[in-house]
Amino acid sequence: MKKTKSRYLFMMPALLIYCMIVIGPALYSVSLSFFKWNGLGEKTFVGLKNYVNLFTKDVVFQTALKNNLIWIALTVIFTTTVALALAMVLNRHFKGRVVYRAIFYFPYMLSWVVVGIIWKWIYNPGMGFLDEFLKMIGLEHLNITWLSDPKIALYCIFIAALWQGVGQPMLYFLAGLQAIPQELYEAAKVDGAGKISLFIHITIPQLKETFVIVFATLVIAAMKVYDVIYVMTGGGPANSTQTLASYMYSQTFSYSNLGTGSTVATIMMAVMMVIIIPYVLFTTKED
């Protein structure tokens, strides 16, 4: 009994700090979503009006929500696939694999601002690396204004995000692969299992917990994406690359609509919870 009480007492300072800097502000943000407030005057209670306006009248918000959902889908599919493929290659024994691991992880250490500047130069029409490369291989007719076309701008930014963000999940998968007992593979090979069968029946099941961590971190990162979009397009052209984070920022700090900004923040939290919690519960339940 005394040991249990001492454990709780030991946890109390950390729990108190967590409540003060995470839980408290989050609950305050949710409460602000029911008010109209510019940050200075009196708050006006409006109930669910902010939510109704966003979903029924605010075209920019609807575009931002759609873009976030697209970004989540692209991140989960492509970032996870590329990270797992790289991890499997780099898990093999070959000369210089440590160097290659560092090379693929290096972009993750760069800030989103630096990544945005680098890729904005790559996409620069006429002088950028991509257009120059297309000219070198005789495909100059494919030169387009990559970041000025509303149809492809978001996907161009995602490629930059993929380049930067694949390093962390790659390390997660690499750690997971190294924790798989080699005896499982050896026993399966004795039974005649091929490479595809080993991957499906041993590698994937053994990486279940790693997939949970990767999925959760990628979805959270996808919902918070802002910096790289701000640097590369500023949300344009014609708001085609707006995300919930960028829209929340503009409403809160550019237009002083703290009620609307808090509503967007609350919706962001809700979307993350709706996606992550069912996935975690499903993948971690006991067979």
Phi, psi and omega per residue, in radians:
M1 nan -0.771 3.139
K2 -1.145 -0.661 3.131
K3 -1.125 -0.731 3.128
T4 -1.099 -0.759 3.129
K5 -1.115 -0.705 -3.136
S6 -1.162 -0.592 3.095
R7 -1.121 -0.771 3.123
Y8 -1.128 -0.709 3.109
L9 -1.115 -0.631 3.119
F10 -1.166 -0.571 -3.122
M11 -1.427 -0.344 -3.019
M12 -0.992 -0.823 -3.137
P13 -1.016 -0.793 -3.141
A14 -1.131 -0.716 3.133
L15 -1.132 -0.694 3.128
L16 -1.124 -0.778 3.114
I17 -1.099 -0.730 3.136
Y18 -1.078 -0.744 3.131
C19 -1.132 -0.648 -3.099
M20 -1.243 -0.687 -3.025
I21 -1.769 -0.183 -3.129
V22 -2.148 -1.098 -3.050
I23 -1.129 -0.813 -3.112
G24 -1.022 -0.979 3.113
P25 -1.029 -0.631 3.133
A26 -1.114 -0.783 3.125
L27 -1.162 -0.635 3.103
Y28 -1.149 -0.677 3.101
S29 -1.107 -0.729 3.105
V30 -1.081 -0.732 -3.139
S31 -1.138 -0.646 3.129
L32 -1.162 -0.407 -3.112
S33 -1.155 -0.236 3.127
F34 -1.705 0.174 -3.118
F35 -2.212 2.769 2.925
K36 -1.836 2.112 -3.017
W37 -2.717 2.399 3.112
N38 -1.734 0.077 3.111
G39 1.637 -0.167 -3.091
L40 -2.157 -0.872 -3.065
G41 -1.427 -2.805 3.125
E42 -1.312 2.509 3.058
K43 -1.365 2.437 3.095
T44 -2.020 2.092 -3.124
F45 -1.254 2.219 -3.124
V46 -2.169 0.062 3.128
G47 1.127 -2.231 -3.099
L48 -1.622 0.205 -3.059
K49 -1.060 -0.690 3.127
N50 -1.054 -0.726 3.135
Y51 -1.157 -0.775 -3.129
V52 -1.088 -0.757 -3.134
N53 -1.109 -0.712 -3.125
L54 -1.115 -0.769 -3.042
F55 -1.458 -0.307 -3.074
T56 -1.979 -0.484 -3.028
K57 -2.105 -0.457 -3.013
D58 -1.551 1.744 -3.102
V59 -1.189 -0.634 -3.123
V60 -1.146 -0.743 3.088
F61 -1.063 -0.755 -3.139
Q62 -1.095 -0.666 3.062
T63 -1.137 -0.740 3.140
A64 -1.104 -0.744 3.123
L65 -1.110 -0.768 3.112
K66 -1.073 -0.756 3.140
N67 -1.098 -0.678 3.110
N68 -1.129 -0.715 3.120
L69 -1.150 -0.693 3.066
I70 -1.106 -0.755 -3.131
W71 -1.098 -0.721 3.105
I72 -1.077 -0.796 -3.134
A73 -1.085 -0.798 3.128
L74 -1.101 -0.717 -3.119
T75 -1.137 -0.850 -3.102
V76 -1.101 -0.711 -3.078
I77 -1.331 -1.001 -2.969
F78 -1.438 -0.788 -3.126
T79 -1.109 -0.745 3.119
T80 -1.108 -0.778 -3.115
T81 -1.125 -0.824 -3.125
V82 -1.147 -0.734 -3.136
A83 -1.099 -0.747 3.130
L84 -1.162 -0.715 3.130
A85 -1.106 -0.786 3.119
L86 -1.105 -0.733 -3.133
A87 -1.083 -0.708 -3.128
M88 -1.180 -0.660 3.099
V89 -1.194 -0.796 -3.080
L90 -1.342 -0.149 3.067
N91 -1.424 -0.211 3.120
R92 -1.373 2.791 -3.141
H93 -1.594 1.924 3.061
F94 -2.668 2.785 -3.064
K95 -1.167 2.277 3.082
G96 1.470 0.233 -3.089
R97 -1.149 -0.540 3.105
V98 -1.127 -0.677 3.117
V99 -1.126 -0.754 3.136
Y100 -1.137 -0.640 3.081
R101 -1.061 -0.758 3.136
A102 -1.133 -0.675 -3.128
I103 -1.115 -0.795 -3.117
F104 -1.282 -0.441 3.138
Y105 -1.486 -0.422 -3.035
F106 -0.927 -0.806 -3.132
P107 -0.996 -0.508 -3.131
Y108 -1.143 -0.431 3.140
M109 -1.394 -0.211 3.116
L110 -1.411 2.561 3.086
S111 -1.273 2.753 3.134
W112 -1.080 -0.543 3.129
V113 -1.122 -0.792 3.121
V114 -1.108 -0.766 3.117
V115 -1.043 -0.762 3.127
G116 -1.073 -0.727 3.134
I117 -1.146 -0.761 3.141
I118 -1.046 -0.867 -3.066
W119 -1.339 -0.422 3.031
K120 -1.155 -0.631 3.057
W121 -1.213 -0.701 3.120
I122 -1.037 -0.700 -3.116
Y123 -1.505 -0.020 -3.081
N124 -0.969 2.140 -3.104
P125 -1.194 2.243 3.099
G126 1.577 -0.728 -3.076
M127 -2.040 -0.151 -3.092
G128 -1.282 2.823 -3.117
F129 -1.045 -0.711 -3.077
L130 -1.131 -0.799 3.129
D131 -1.157 -0.680 3.112
E132 -1.138 -0.666 3.114
F133 -1.146 -0.718 3.112
L134 -1.107 -0.629 3.082
K135 -1.148 -0.693 -3.120
M136 -1.093 -0.611 -3.093
I137 -1.725 0.214 3.049
G138 1.384 0.375 -3.139
L139 -2.017 0.641 -3.097
E140 -1.106 -0.347 3.124
H141 -1.201 -0.233 3.105
L142 -1.499 -0.093 -3.130
N143 -1.043 2.117 3.099
I144 -2.367 2.893 3.088
T145 -1.452 1.560 -2.967
W146 -0.942 -0.798 -3.047
L147 -1.647 0.017 -3.135
S148 -1.858 -0.030 3.128
D149 -1.717 1.989 -3.101
P150 -1.015 -0.410 -3.079
K151 -1.341 -0.489 -3.047
I152 -2.133 -0.122 -3.050
A153 -1.004 -0.779 -3.109
L154 -1.089 -0.696 -3.110
Y155 -1.248 -0.574 3.064
C156 -1.132 -0.712 3.104
I157 -1.153 -0.660 -3.136
F158 -1.086 -0.630 3.109
I159 -1.048 -0.710 3.080
A160 -1.113 -0.714 3.125
A161 -1.165 -0.630 3.101
L162 -1.121 -0.757 3.124
W163 -1.053 -0.696 -3.107
Q164 -1.404 -0.640 -2.929
G165 -1.638 -0.071 -3.053
V166 -1.344 -0.320 -3.054
G167 -1.123 -0.775 -3.098
Q168 -1.147 -0.922 3.096
P169 -1.093 -0.490 3.064
M170 -1.053 -0.767 3.109
L171 -1.162 -0.667 3.082
Y172 -1.042 -0.828 -3.136
F173 -1.160 -0.641 3.128
L174 -1.104 -0.747 3.099
A175 -1.127 -0.693 3.113
G176 -1.139 -0.704 3.130
L177 -1.134 -0.689 -3.124
Q178 -1.240 -0.303 3.129
A179 -1.545 -0.138 3.140
I180 -1.338 2.181 3.131
P181 -1.071 2.257 3.140
Q182 -1.155 -0.370 3.131
E183 -1.065 -0.549 3.131
L184 -1.120 -0.756 3.118
Y185 -1.164 -0.738 -3.107
E186 -1.122 -0.716 3.128
A187 -1.157 -0.685 3.137
A188 -1.181 -0.650 3.112
K189 -1.139 -0.644 3.093
V190 -1.074 -0.599 3.128
D191 -1.428 0.042 3.071
G192 1.610 0.272 -3.138
A193 -1.271 2.416 3.083
G194 -1.592 -3.080 -3.086
K195 -1.114 -0.736 -3.136
I196 -1.149 -0.736 3.123
S197 -1.118 -0.688 3.096
L198 -1.093 -0.713 -3.125
F199 -1.157 -0.779 -3.061
I200 -1.289 -0.733 -2.978
H201 -1.688 -0.262 3.133
I202 -2.100 -0.977 -3.041
T203 -1.082 -0.935 -3.097
I204 -1.065 -0.879 3.118
P205 -1.057 -0.656 -3.121
Q206 -1.242 -0.339 3.141
L207 -1.699 0.259 -3.066
K208 -0.994 -0.839 -3.136
E209 -1.156 -0.617 3.098
T210 -1.144 -0.699 3.102
F211 -1.064 -0.660 3.120
V212 -1.075 -0.819 -3.135
I213 -1.117 -0.806 -3.121
V214 -1.096 -0.808 -3.123
F215 -1.053 -0.825 -3.112
A216 -1.088 -0.811 -3.110
T217 -1.172 -0.642 -3.139
L218 -1.212 -0.714 3.135
V219 -1.154 -0.751 3.105
I220 -1.072 -0.784 3.120
A221 -1.103 -0.683 -3.135
A222 -1.157 -0.629 3.124
M223 -1.252 -0.473 -3.080
K224 -1.657 0.018 -3.037
V225 -1.009 2.217 -3.093
Y226 -2.654 -0.958 -2.976
D227 -0.966 -0.880 -3.060
V228 -1.141 -0.613 3.104
I229 -1.222 -0.717 3.129
Y230 -1.066 -0.718 -3.107
V231 -1.267 -0.735 -3.001
M232 -1.445 -0.685 -3.080
T233 -2.340 -0.261 -3.080
G234 1.157 0.339 -3.109
G235 1.662 -0.178 -3.138
G236 -1.585 -3.000 -0.100
P237 -1.325 2.465 3.118
A238 0.969 0.707 3.114
N239 1.084 0.310 -3.073
S240 -1.273 -0.278 3.123
T241 -2.022 0.316 3.072
Q242 -1.140 2.474 3.013
T243 -2.149 3.000 -3.124
L244 -1.070 -0.663 -3.130
A245 -1.160 -0.772 -3.135
S246 -1.194 -0.650 3.120
Y247 -1.210 -0.681 3.080
M248 -1.059 -0.766 -3.136
Y249 -1.084 -0.817 -3.090
S250 -1.142 -0.711 3.133
Q251 -1.160 -0.668 -3.070
T252 -1.366 -0.839 -2.982
F253 -1.795 -0.464 3.127
S254 -1.547 -0.659 -3.076
Y255 -1.966 0.000 3.104
S256 0.985 0.591 3.042
N257 -1.699 1.337 -3.052
L258 -1.151 -0.548 3.103
G259 -1.139 -0.815 3.122
T260 -1.163 -0.733 3.119
G261 -1.076 -0.713 3.111
S262 -1.188 -0.582 3.084
T263 -1.121 -0.769 3.107
V264 -1.094 -0.720 3.123
A265 -1.096 -0.718 3.123
T266 -1.123 -0.705 3.111
I267 -1.137 -0.669 3.082
M268 -1.034 -0.811 3.118
M269 -1.080 -0.719 -3.118
A270 -1.127 -0.750 3.136
V271 -1.082 -0.773 3.120
M272 -1.067 -0.746 -3.128
M273 -1.165 -0.701 -3.133
V274 -1.117 -0.615 -3.116
I275 -1.441 -0.800 -2.980
I276 -1.357 -0.833 -3.018
I277 -1.043 -0.866 3.110
P278 -1.055 -0.667 3.137
Y279 -1.111 -0.810 -3.128
V280 -1.114 -0.754 3.132
L281 -1.108 -0.688 -3.110
F282 -1.227 -0.734 -3.043
T283 -1.440 -0.317 -3.106
T284 -1.840 -0.007 3.136
K285 -1.218 2.606 -3.131
E286 -1.247 2.389 3.108
D287 -1.216 nan nan
